[in-house]
């Protein structure tokens, strides 16, 4: 969304010499002034209207993404990711084709508390996993790989699941160096072929959740 907000601001201000610094959606500086103050001084339309147009453009761009093999993955990007982002529930990242600037694929990341049967984790890892006892089960906080999707017009020759995971785990590693954490979770359809692909990448089958999804887990340290 950052790119769409900045582009819409530039269209509204119509002055390429103006410096726009995006910190977050609540703190945008225009020539060193807070956006709301800059709007008031220059008699521009409201920040809310500018943001609404930016989001309309973003939804229009995201609607080009198709993933017919997994309608949930397609629907999340087209209709949900912006609201989840604004609620600070997830962060969604687009992979853009350099040739045509179309969406090659995307992934989303979040934090998730995972409820486990007691002593699900191997004993040699329990002391490093910050397990919290919760009633008759145990809880561990994990980095969640929420969605991974590739557009129908691209194939594994363009990007593979392993390519996605290389990017994702590198990003999670950067976060872990700052805030800690050792558990990485992915939830996938209960399909043996798909589960095997994650296992080949180093994930272990953890458990089935209360729906039809399988939860796979990877444990990593950075010290």
DACOR-V524143 format. One record per helix or strand of 3 or more residues. SS is the DSSP state (a for helix, b for strand). FROM is the first residue (numbers start at 1). TO is the last residue. If there is no record, write none. Layout:
SS;FROM;TO + SS;FROM;TO
This chain:
a;2;13 + b;20;24 + b;27;30 + a;35;41 + a;47;62 + a;71;86 + b;91;96 + b;103;116 + a;123;126 + b;132;134 + b;137;150 + a;161;179 + b;183;189 + a;192;200 + b;204;208 + b;213;219
